[in-house]
Amino acid sequence: MFANAQTGNMVLLGVSLALGEWKQTIYYLPPIFAFILGVLVAETVKVPKVRHLVYSSRRAILFIEFISLVVVGFLPERIPNMVVTVCIAFVSSLQISTFNKLDKWSYNSTMTTGNLRTAIQAAYSAIVKNNLEAKKQFKEFSVIIISFLVGALIGALATIHLGDQAIWIASAFIFASLILYHRNRGYFRRNSLDSVND
């Protein structure tokens, strides 16, 4: 069962259905539904009336992510892994649905397969075609990929030493993003019209 890779859950669900393992299929449905819920929440926050209430749709999503991860860190060890997986699937969905652009390029902040493909394609264009924009794209996506690797390393080490509370490290990074996101635009609603691209 996967928290952020719903492709894997879909494959395992299909295999279970094919083998007639009906009870097993139940395990793959909750994270899929949690992912769907996350997409719906992310889209709802973008609705003009809702966005007006929260002032910044992206900052509202960061706040929901932060609260969700903090809560997961407080869950007792006796809680089934399914609960944690569902929570992470929900947060992952919010992240993917909201933060999916690096400059003008699409990217994924929770999985790296597509980012790696894009980086290699950009490297090819930069070297073979001497494309300067592709060179910039390769550099930026390389930073994303390396950050993903470093994050996985830190997460693994933190989990070994801190257990479930290691998730608070991720929540701390999200909280920092929450604080810094609008550092140049103010944290409170202005009298003028809200920015369209918040």
C-alpha positions in Angstrom: 0.0 0.0 0.0 1.4 3.4 -1.0 0.7 6.8 0.4 1.7 9.1 -2.5 2.0 6.7 -5.4 -1.6 6.0 -6.4 -0.4 4.2 -9.5 0.9 1.5 -7.2 -2.3 1.3 -5.3 -4.3 1.0 -8.5 -2.0 -1.8 -9.8 -2.3 -3.7 -6.5 -6.0 -3.2 -6.5 -6.3 -4.6 -10.0 -4.1 -7.6 -9.1 -6.2 -8.3 -6.0 -9.4 -8.1 -8.0 -8.0 -10.4 -10.7 -7.0 -12.9 -8.1 -10.4 -12.7 -6.3 -8.8 -11.5 -3.1 -11.8 -9.3 -2.2 -10.7 -8.6 1.4 -7.3 -7.4 0.2 -8.9 -4.9 -2.1 -10.2 -3.0 0.9 -6.7 -2.0 2.0 -6.0 -0.1 -1.3 -9.2 1.9 -1.4 -8.8 4.3 1.6 -5.5 6.0 0.3 -7.0 6.3 -3.2 -10.1 8.0 -1.7 -7.9 10.2 0.5 -6.0 11.3 -2.5 -9.3 12.1 -4.4 -10.4 14.1 -1.3 -7.1 16.1 -1.3 -7.6 17.0 -5.0 -11.2 18.2 -4.3 -10.1 20.3 -1.3 -7.3 21.9 -3.3 -9.7 22.8 -6.1 -12.4 24.1 -3.6 -9.9 26.4 -2.0 -9.3 28.0 -5.5 -12.9 28.9 -5.9 -13.1 32.7 -5.8 -15.5 33.0 -2.9 -13.4 30.5 -0.8 -10.1 32.1 -1.8 -11.4 35.5 -0.7 -12.1 34.1 2.7 -8.7 32.5 3.1 -6.8 35.4 1.4 -4.3 33.0 -0.2 -5.3 29.6 -1.5 -1.7 28.3 -1.6 -1.0 29.4 2.0 -4.3 27.8 3.1 -3.1 24.5 1.6 0.2 24.8 3.3 -1.6 25.4 6.6 -3.8 22.3 6.1 -0.7 20.2 5.3 1.1 21.5 8.4 -1.8 20.7 10.7 -2.3 17.3 9.2 1.3 16.3 9.6 1.5 17.6 13.2 -1.6 15.5 14.0 0.0 12.4 12.5 3.0 12.9 14.7 0.8 12.9 17.8 -1.0 9.6 16.9 -0.2 6.8 19.3 1.7 3.8 18.1 -1.3 1.5 18.5 -3.0 3.4 15.6 -3.1 1.1 12.5 -0.7 2.1 9.7 -3.7 2.6 7.5 -4.6 5.8 9.3 -1.1 7.2 8.8 -1.1 6.2 5.2 -4.4 7.8 4.5 -3.3 11.1 6.1 -0.1 11.1 4.1 -2.1 10.4 0.9 -4.3 13.3 1.6 -1.3 15.7 2.2 0.5 14.4 -0.8 -2.6 15.0 -2.9 -2.8 18.6 -1.7 0.8 19.1 -2.5 0.6 17.7 -6.0 -2.5 19.6 -6.8 -1.3 22.9 -5.6 2.4 23.1 -6.1 3.1 21.7 -9.5 5.0 24.5 -11.3 8.8 25.2 -11.3 9.0 28.5 -13.1 7.0 27.7 -16.2 7.6 23.9 -16.1 5.4 21.3 -14.6 7.0 19.2 -11.9 6.0 16.8 -9.1 7.0 17.6 -5.5 6.2 14.2 -4.1 7.5 11.8 -6.7 10.7 12.1 -8.8 10.2 9.8 -11.9 8.8 12.5 -14.1 11.3 15.1 -12.8 14.2 12.8 -13.6 12.8 12.3 -17.1 12.5 16.0 -17.6 16.0 16.6 -16.3 17.5 14.1 -18.7 15.6 15.5 -21.6 16.7 19.0 -20.8 20.3 17.8 -20.5 20.1 16.2 -23.9 18.7 19.5 -25.4 21.3 21.5 -23.6 24.2 19.4 -24.8 23.1 18.3 -28.3 21.1 21.3 -29.3 23.0 23.9 -27.2 19.6 25.1 -25.9 20.2 27.7 -23.1 16.7 27.4 -21.7 17.1 23.6 -21.5 20.4 24.2 -19.6 18.5 26.3 -17.0 15.8 23.7 -16.8 18.3 20.9 -16.2 19.9 22.9 -13.4 16.6 23.6 -11.6 15.3 20.1 -11.9 18.6 18.7 -10.8 18.2 20.7 -7.6 14.7 19.3 -7.1 16.0 15.7 -7.6 18.9 16.1 -5.3 16.6 17.7 -2.7 14.3 14.8 -3.0 17.2 12.4 -2.4 18.4 14.4 0.6 14.9 14.5 2.0 14.6 10.7 1.7 17.9 10.3 3.5 17.0 12.7 6.3 13.6 11.1 6.6 15.0 7.6 6.9 17.6 8.6 9.5 15.0 10.6 11.4 12.5 7.8 11.4 15.2 5.4 12.8 16.0 7.8 15.7 12.7 9.6 16.3 10.1 7.1 15.1 6.7 8.5 14.1 7.7 12.0 15.4 10.1 12.3 12.5 7.2 13.6 10.5 7.4 16.8 12.5 10.6 17.6 10.5 8.5 17.7 7.4 5.8 19.8 9.1 8.6 22.2 10.2 9.7 22.7 6.6 6.1 23.3 5.6 5.6 25.8 8.5 8.7 27.7 7.3 7.3 27.8 3.8 4.0 29.0 5.3 5.8 31.9 7.0 8.0 32.8 4.0 5.4 32.4 1.2 4.1 35.9 1.2 7.0 37.7 2.8 7.0 40.4 0.1 3.2 40.7 -0.1 2.1 40.9 3.5 0.3 38.4 5.7 -3.0 40.2 6.0 -5.6 41.2 3.5 -5.1 44.6 2.0 -7.9 47.0 1.1 -7.1 46.7 -2.5 -8.1 43.8 -4.7 -6.5 40.5 -3.8 -3.9 39.3 -6.1 -5.2 36.8 -8.7 -2.0 34.7 -8.7 -1.7 34.0 -5.0 
